[in-house]
Amino acid sequence: MFKPRTIFSALTAIILAFAISTQIYIQPAVAAGGTCNPTVGNLPICPSTAPSESASFIDPTATIINPTNITLGENVYVAPFAQLDATNGPISIAADSNVQDQVKITASGTGVQVGERVIMAHLTTIKGAAKIGLQGSTGPFTDPITNTQFSNTVPETFLAFNCEVDGATIERNSVVNFLSRVGPGVTLPSGKVVLPGKNVTTNLEASSGTFGKVANLTQADVRLMEGVVEVNEALAKGYAQLARADLSNVKGINYAPVTSFNSGGLPQIGGISTRDPNFRNRIIGNVIIEDSLATLNNKLANRISLRGDEGEPIHIGQIAGMANDVVFHALASTNLTLGDGIGYGPRVLVHGGRQVINGVSNGPETRVGDDVGLGPNALIYSAVIGDNSAVGQKSAVFNSTIPPRTHIRSRTIYADNGNLILPVEW
């Protein structure tokens, strides 16, 4: 175990040099009518003739490969820059599931089969022949916190931020936590939660807590999953309505849907309300950015998704640099604040949420201070990062406040203000 150490110079906390790669303009996905295969005529609304209440929505930036081998159920939301590759195997995603920003699904063999009410959170990777949320128990389960039994008869399955499912079976009513992995041939049983950063490679590791890789599902886990599914169902409907009004509404810098949890509206960039459907990245809703649009064009790389369509506002100071595949988002009823001079490495995720204190989610909201460096695949969630700090590659800070000039080493989970410090095992 390590303890965070102080950085002696603020300069070491700033990532000033990013490889801003050549711009890649991915063609919008297209779809063919009739069934909900995302081929010509069925994009971004799938199927094109379905009412908004039941239609699926595929963001125009999503990459769809071999769409005739892909099937979507009702109310599926496919977020910006997700990739569904059915070249070497079929992909099926059942109703009320969501494929969030930069999720990558690459099927092979018998393909990737996703059941109903499955959450594939930002930056998740699914590959091989995988089954997710198709089978398993609805309970009863024993909550390890309250020591009470509960069932979840309308089950969900949660693949959390930047996790990987590689040829595994993930049963319903289970969670693969952030920056964790479930390997080939493994079945994660219902009622189990993979701990953050763990690499589960055997069925015994997946089913028994004695190996320190899984815990038991809680009622709080179920409540969170229910809320995430409801939000993404509303987003599928809302974006379908925006697209039907004007297809350009769901491209580039643009509106968020008006929902029960979001006011809608346009981003404010350099003090100006901005709509630019031709911008290569997705900046959506109540996002306030201090840089001008011209400056952003030079500082931002590609496949970036800054979404103020759930929690709001997202307030972003002057950016030092932002590499490919960065995602900002926030839970409903929370906001997100990012300071000046932050360097964002590739596949960084900063997510808004409140810290849990004494079992109650009423603590500080996510905030990143000035002159902070976030390494590749770094994750900040329900955390406060002090000025002049650095978070290393493939590390996460969760439910914590870290003081200025702190360095979180690479491949480290730092949670609950240091009461939980774990390595990322893969």
C-alpha positions as CSV (number, residue, x, y, z in Angstrom):
1,M,0.0,0.0,0.0
2,F,1.2,3.5,-0.7
3,K,0.3,6.8,0.8
4,P,-0.1,9.9,-1.5
5,R,3.0,12.0,-1.5
6,T,3.6,15.7,-1.8
7,I,4.8,17.1,-5.1
8,F,7.5,19.7,-4.7
9,S,6.9,21.6,-7.9
10,A,3.6,22.5,-9.4
11,L,5.1,22.0,-12.8
12,T,5.2,18.3,-12.3
13,A,1.5,18.3,-11.7
14,I,0.6,19.7,-15.1
15,I,0.4,17.7,-18.3
16,L,1.3,20.3,-20.9
17,A,2.2,18.1,-23.8
18,F,-0.4,15.9,-25.4
19,A,-0.2,14.1,-28.7
20,I,-3.0,15.9,-30.5
21,S,-3.5,13.4,-33.3
22,T,-4.7,14.0,-36.8
23,Q,-8.4,14.8,-36.8
24,I,-10.5,11.7,-37.5
25,Y,-13.9,12.4,-38.9
26,I,-16.1,9.3,-38.3
27,Q,-19.0,9.1,-40.7
28,P,-22.4,9.1,-39.0
29,A,-23.9,5.7,-38.5
30,V,-26.7,4.8,-40.9
31,A,-29.4,2.2,-40.8
32,A,-32.0,0.3,-43.0
33,G,-35.7,0.3,-42.2
34,G,-38.0,-2.3,-40.8
35,T,-36.3,-4.1,-37.9
36,C,-33.9,-2.2,-35.6
37,N,-30.7,-2.9,-37.3
38,P,-28.7,0.3,-37.4
39,T,-28.3,0.4,-41.2
40,V,-29.3,3.0,-43.8
41,G,-32.6,4.7,-43.0
42,N,-32.7,3.8,-39.3
43,L,-30.3,6.4,-37.9
44,P,-30.1,8.2,-35.6
45,I,-33.6,6.9,-34.6
46,C,-34.0,3.1,-34.7
47,P,-36.3,2.1,-36.1
48,S,-37.0,5.3,-38.0
49,T,-40.8,5.0,-37.8
50,A,-41.0,4.2,-34.0
51,P,-42.5,6.7,-31.7
52,S,-40.0,8.6,-29.5
53,E,-41.3,6.8,-26.4
54,S,-40.0,3.4,-27.7
55,A,-37.4,4.3,-30.2
56,S,-33.7,3.7,-29.7
57,F,-31.3,6.6,-30.4
58,I,-27.7,6.3,-31.8
59,D,-25.6,9.4,-31.6
60,P,-24.4,10.3,-35.1
61,T,-20.8,10.1,-33.9
62,A,-21.1,6.4,-33.0
63,T,-19.2,4.0,-35.2
64,I,-21.3,1.1,-36.4
65,I,-19.5,-1.7,-38.2
66,N,-21.4,-4.4,-40.1
67,P,-24.8,-3.0,-39.0
68,T,-26.9,-5.9,-40.5
69,N,-25.2,-8.1,-37.8
70,I,-26.4,-5.7,-35.0
71,T,-29.8,-5.7,-33.3
72,L,-31.2,-3.1,-30.9
73,G,-34.2,-3.4,-28.7
74,E,-36.5,-0.6,-27.7
75,N,-35.3,2.5,-25.7
76,V,-31.6,1.8,-26.2
77,Y,-29.3,4.8,-25.9
78,V,-26.0,4.7,-27.8
79,A,-24.0,7.7,-26.7
80,P,-21.3,9.8,-28.5
81,F,-18.3,8.0,-30.0
82,A,-19.4,4.5,-28.9
83,Q,-18.2,1.8,-31.2
84,L,-20.1,-1.4,-32.1
85,D,-18.0,-3.8,-34.3
86,A,-19.9,-6.8,-35.5
87,T,-17.4,-7.8,-38.2
88,N,-16.5,-11.1,-36.6
89,G,-19.6,-11.9,-34.6
90,P,-23.2,-10.6,-34.0
91,I,-24.1,-7.9,-31.4
92,S,-27.6,-7.9,-29.8
93,I,-28.6,-5.3,-27.2
94,A,-32.0,-5.7,-25.6
95,A,-34.5,-3.1,-24.5
96,D,-33.8,-0.3,-22.0
97,S,-30.0,-0.8,-22.1
98,N,-27.5,1.9,-22.7
99,V,-24.1,2.1,-24.4
100,Q,-22.4,5.2,-23.0
101,D,-19.6,7.4,-24.4
102,Q,-16.6,5.7,-25.9
103,V,-17.8,2.2,-25.0
104,K,-16.2,-0.3,-27.4
105,I,-17.9,-3.6,-28.2
106,T,-16.0,-5.9,-30.5
107,A,-17.7,-9.2,-31.1
108,S,-16.3,-12.5,-32.2
109,G,-17.4,-16.2,-32.2
110,T,-21.0,-16.4,-31.0
111,G,-21.0,-12.7,-30.5
112,V,-21.9,-10.2,-27.7
113,Q,-25.4,-10.7,-26.3
114,V,-26.7,-8.0,-23.9
115,G,-29.9,-8.4,-22.0
116,E,-32.5,-5.8,-20.9
117,R,-31.6,-3.0,-18.5
118,V,-27.8,-3.3,-18.9
119,I,-25.7,-0.3,-18.2
120,M,-22.5,-0.1,-20.2
121,A,-20.9,3.0,-18.6
122,H,-18.4,5.4,-20.1
123,L,-15.3,3.8,-21.6
124,T,-16.3,0.2,-21.0
125,T,-14.7,-2.4,-23.3
126,I,-16.6,-5.6,-24.2
127,K,-14.9,-8.2,-26.5
128,G,-15.1,-11.7,-27.7
129,A,-18.1,-13.9,-27.1
130,A,-19.7,-12.4,-24.1
131,K,-23.1,-12.7,-22.4
132,I,-24.3,-9.8,-20.2
133,G,-27.5,-9.6,-18.2
134,L,-29.2,-12.6,-19.9
135,Q,-29.5,-15.1,-17.0
136,G,-29.2,-15.4,-13.3
137,S,-31.2,-14.9,-10.1
138,T,-33.5,-12.1,-9.0
139,G,-32.9,-12.9,-5.3
140,P,-33.3,-13.0,-2.5
141,F,-29.8,-11.5,-1.7
142,T,-28.5,-10.5,1.7
143,D,-27.4,-6.9,1.9
144,P,-23.9,-6.9,3.6
145,I,-24.5,-3.5,5.1
146,T,-28.0,-3.8,6.5
147,N,-28.0,-7.6,6.9
148,T,-31.5,-7.7,5.4
149,Q,-32.7,-9.8,2.5
150,F,-34.0,-8.2,-0.7
151,S,-34.9,-9.2,-4.3
152,N,-34.7,-7.3,-7.6
153,T,-37.3,-8.8,-9.8
154,V,-36.8,-6.3,-12.6
155,P,-33.1,-6.8,-12.7
156,E,-30.3,-4.6,-13.9
157,T,-26.6,-5.3,-14.7
158,F,-23.9,-2.6,-14.4
159,L,-20.6,-2.5,-16.2
160,A,-18.9,0.5,-14.6
161,F,-16.5,3.1,-15.9
162,N,-13.5,1.9,-17.9
163,C,-14.0,-1.8,-17.0
164,E,-13.4,-4.7,-19.4
165,V,-15.5,-7.8,-20.1
166,D,-13.4,-10.2,-22.2
167,G,-15.4,-13.3,-23.3
168,A,-17.1,-13.6,-20.0
169,T,-20.7,-14.1,-18.8
170,I,-22.0,-11.4,-16.5
171,E,-25.3,-12.5,-14.8
172,R,-28.0,-10.0,-14.1
173,N,-28.1,-8.3,-10.7
174,S,-24.4,-7.9,-10.7
175,V,-21.8,-5.2,-11.0
176,V,-18.4,-5.1,-12.7
177,N,-16.8,-2.1,-10.9
178,F,-14.7,0.7,-12.4
179,L,-11.3,-0.2,-13.8
180,S,-11.9,-3.9,-13.1
181,R,-11.9,-6.8,-15.5
182,V,-13.6,-10.2,-15.9
183,G,-11.7,-12.6,-18.1
184,P,-12.5,-15.3,-20.7
185,G,-14.7,-18.2,-19.6
186,V,-15.5,-16.6,-16.3
187,T,-19.1,-16.3,-15.0
188,L,-19.9,-13.5,-12.5
189,P,-22.9,-14.8,-10.6
190,S,-26.0,-12.7,-9.7
191,G,-25.6,-10.9,-6.4
192,K,-21.8,-10.3,-6.8
193,V,-19.9,-7.0,-7.3
194,V,-16.3,-7.0,-8.7
195,L,-14.3,-4.6,-6.6
196,P,-12.5,-1.7,-8.3
197,G,-9.3,-2.5,-10.1
198,K,-9.6,-6.3,-9.7
199,N,-8.8,-8.8,-12.5
200,V,-11.1,-11.8,-12.1
201,T,-9.8,-14.8,-14.1
202,T,-11.5,-17.8,-12.5
203,N,-15.0,-18.8,-11.5
204,L,-13.9,-19.3,-7.9
205,E,-12.6,-15.7,-7.8
206,A,-15.9,-14.5,-9.2
207,S,-18.1,-16.4,-6.7
208,S,-16.1,-16.3,-3.4
209,G,-15.2,-13.2,-1.4
210,T,-12.3,-15.0,0.2
211,F,-10.1,-14.1,-2.7
212,G,-10.7,-10.4,-2.1
213,K,-12.0,-9.7,-5.6
214,V,-15.8,-9.7,-5.2
215,A,-18.3,-8.5,-2.6
216,N,-22.1,-8.9,-2.3
217,L,-24.7,-6.7,-4.0
218,T,-26.4,-4.1,-1.8
219,Q,-29.7,-2.4,-2.1
220,A,-27.9,0.9,-2.7
221,D,-26.3,-0.7,-5.8
222,V,-29.8,-1.6,-7.0
223,R,-31.1,1.9,-6.4
224,L,-28.2,3.4,-8.3
225,M,-28.7,1.0,-11.3
226,E,-32.4,1.8,-11.4
227,G,-31.7,5.5,-11.6
228,V,-29.1,5.2,-14.3
229,V,-31.5,3.1,-16.5
230,E,-34.3,5.6,-16.0
231,V,-32.0,8.5,-17.0
232,N,-30.8,6.8,-20.2
233,E,-34.3,5.8,-21.2
234,A,-35.2,9.5,-20.9
235,L,-32.1,10.5,-23.0
236,A,-33.0,8.1,-25.7
237,K,-36.5,9.6,-26.0
238,G,-35.2,13.2,-25.7
239,Y,-32.5,12.9,-28.3
240,A,-35.0,11.2,-30.7
241,Q,-37.3,14.2,-30.3
242,L,-34.5,16.6,-30.9
243,A,-33.5,14.7,-34.1
244,R,-37.0,14.6,-35.4
245,A,-37.3,18.4,-35.0
246,D,-34.0,18.9,-36.9
247,L,-31.3,16.3,-37.4
248,S,-28.6,19.0,-36.9
249,N,-29.7,19.3,-33.3
250,V,-27.9,16.1,-32.3
251,K,-24.5,16.9,-33.8
252,G,-21.4,18.9,-32.7
253,I,-22.0,21.6,-30.1
254,N,-25.7,21.5,-29.4
255,Y,-28.8,21.2,-27.3
256,A,-29.4,18.8,-24.4
257,P,-32.9,17.4,-24.3
258,V,-35.3,18.9,-21.8
259,T,-36.0,16.2,-19.2
260,S,-37.2,16.0,-15.6
261,F,-33.6,16.2,-14.5
262,N,-32.1,18.7,-17.0
263,S,-33.1,22.1,-18.2
264,G,-31.8,21.6,-21.8
265,G,-30.3,24.5,-23.6
266,L,-26.9,25.2,-25.3
267,P,-23.3,25.4,-24.1
268,Q,-21.7,28.7,-23.2
269,I,-18.3,28.9,-24.8
270,G,-16.1,32.0,-24.2
271,G,-19.2,33.7,-22.7
272,I,-21.3,33.1,-25.8
273,S,-24.3,30.7,-26.2
274,T,-23.0,28.4,-28.9
275,R,-24.5,26.0,-31.4
276,D,-22.1,24.5,-34.0
277,P,-23.4,21.2,-35.5
278,N,-20.2,20.9,-37.6
279,F,-17.8,20.8,-34.6
280,R,-15.9,17.5,-34.6
281,N,-16.5,16.8,-30.9
282,R,-19.7,16.6,-28.9
283,I,-20.4,19.4,-26.4
284,I,-23.9,19.2,-25.1
285,G,-26.2,21.3,-22.9
286,N,-25.3,23.3,-19.9
287,V,-21.5,23.2,-20.3
288,I,-19.7,26.5,-19.5
289,I,-16.2,26.8,-21.0
290,E,-13.9,29.7,-20.4
291,D,-11.9,29.3,-23.6
292,S,-13.2,30.7,-26.9
293,L,-14.4,28.4,-29.6
294,A,-11.4,29.3,-31.7
295,T,-9.1,28.4,-28.8
296,L,-11.0,25.2,-28.1
297,N,-10.5,24.1,-31.7
298,N,-6.7,24.2,-31.2
299,K,-6.7,22.7,-27.6
300,L,-9.0,19.7,-28.1
301,A,-8.1,16.5,-29.9
302,N,-10.8,14.1,-31.2
303,R,-13.7,11.9,-30.1
304,I,-14.3,14.1,-27.0
305,S,-17.7,14.1,-25.3
306,L,-18.5,16.8,-22.8
307,R,-22.2,16.2,-21.8
308,G,-24.2,18.5,-19.6
309,D,-27.4,16.6,-20.4
310,E,-27.9,15.0,-17.0
311,G,-26.2,16.8,-14.0
312,E,-25.6,20.5,-14.6
313,P,-23.8,22.8,-15.0
314,I,-20.4,21.5,-16.1
315,H,-18.0,24.5,-15.6
316,I,-14.6,24.1,-17.4
317,G,-11.8,26.6,-16.9
318,Q,-9.1,27.4,-19.4
319,I,-7.8,24.1,-20.7
320,A,-4.0,23.3,-20.9
321,G,-4.6,20.5,-23.4
322,M,-7.1,17.7,-24.0
323,A,-6.2,14.4,-25.8
324,N,-8.5,11.9,-27.5
325,D,-11.5,10.2,-26.0
326,V,-12.0,12.4,-22.9
327,V,-15.5,12.3,-21.3
328,F,-17.1,14.7,-18.8
329,H,-20.5,13.9,-17.3
330,A,-22.4,14.2,-14.0
331,L,-25.1,12.4,-12.1
332,A,-28.5,14.0,-12.0
333,S,-28.8,16.8,-9.5
334,T,-25.0,17.2,-9.3
335,N,-22.6,19.5,-11.0
336,L,-19.0,19.4,-12.1
337,T,-16.3,22.1,-11.8
338,L,-12.9,21.9,-13.5
339,G,-10.2,24.6,-12.9
340,D,-7.7,26.4,-15.1
341,G,-4.6,24.9,-16.6
342,I,-5.7,21.2,-16.4
343,G,-4.0,18.7,-18.8
344,Y,-6.3,15.8,-19.7
345,G,-4.7,12.7,-21.1
346,P,-6.3,10.2,-23.5
347,R,-9.5,8.4,-22.2
348,V,-9.7,10.6,-19.0
349,L,-13.1,10.5,-17.4
350,V,-14.3,13.1,-14.9
351,H,-17.7,12.4,-13.5
352,G,-19.8,14.5,-11.2
353,G,-21.3,13.1,-8.0
354,R,-21.5,13.8,-4.3
355,Q,-19.3,12.2,-1.8
356,V,-20.9,9.7,0.6
357,I,-20.3,10.7,4.3
358,N,-21.6,8.4,7.0
359,G,-23.7,6.5,4.5
360,V,-25.4,9.7,3.2
361,S,-24.7,11.2,-0.2
362,N,-24.5,14.8,0.9
363,G,-20.7,15.5,0.7
364,P,-18.7,17.7,-1.7
365,E,-19.4,17.5,-5.4
366,T,-16.7,16.6,-8.0
367,R,-14.2,19.4,-8.4
368,V,-10.7,19.5,-9.9
369,G,-8.5,22.4,-9.0
370,D,-6.1,24.5,-11.1
371,D,-2.9,23.2,-12.8
372,V,-3.7,19.5,-12.3
373,G,-2.4,16.7,-14.5
374,L,-4.7,13.7,-15.3
375,G,-2.8,10.8,-16.9
376,P,-4.2,8.4,-19.6
377,N,-7.3,6.5,-18.5
378,A,-7.5,8.4,-15.2
379,L,-10.9,8.5,-13.5
380,I,-12.2,11.2,-11.1
381,Y,-15.6,10.4,-9.6
382,S,-17.3,12.0,-6.6
383,A,-13.9,13.5,-5.6
384,V,-12.2,16.8,-5.0
385,I,-8.7,17.2,-6.4
386,G,-6.5,20.0,-5.0
387,D,-4.5,22.5,-7.0
388,N,-1.2,21.4,-8.6
389,S,-1.9,17.7,-8.1
390,A,-1.5,14.8,-10.5
391,V,-3.4,11.5,-11.0
392,G,-1.4,8.8,-12.8
393,Q,-2.2,6.6,-15.6
394,K,-5.1,4.1,-15.2
395,S,-5.8,5.4,-11.7
396,A,-9.0,6.5,-10.0
397,V,-9.9,8.9,-7.2
398,F,-13.3,8.1,-5.8
399,N,-15.3,9.5,-2.8
400,S,-12.3,11.4,-1.6
401,T,-10.8,14.9,-1.1
402,I,-7.1,15.1,-1.8
403,P,-5.1,18.2,-0.8
404,P,-3.1,20.4,-3.1
405,R,0.2,19.1,-4.5
406,T,-0.8,15.4,-4.1
407,H,0.4,12.7,-6.5
408,I,-1.7,9.5,-7.0
409,R,0.6,7.0,-8.6
410,S,-0.3,5.1,-11.7
411,R,-2.6,2.0,-11.6
412,T,-4.0,2.9,-8.2
413,I,-7.5,3.1,-6.8
414,Y,-7.7,5.8,-4.1
415,A,-11.1,5.7,-2.4
416,D,-12.8,6.9,0.8
417,N,-10.1,9.4,1.7
418,G,-7.4,6.8,1.7
419,N,-9.2,4.2,3.8
420,L,-9.2,2.1,0.6
421,I,-6.1,2.0,-1.5
422,L,-5.9,-0.8,-4.1
423,P,-3.8,-1.6,-7.1
424,V,-5.2,-1.9,-10.6
425,E,-4.4,-5.5,-11.3
426,W,-4.5,-5.5,-15.1
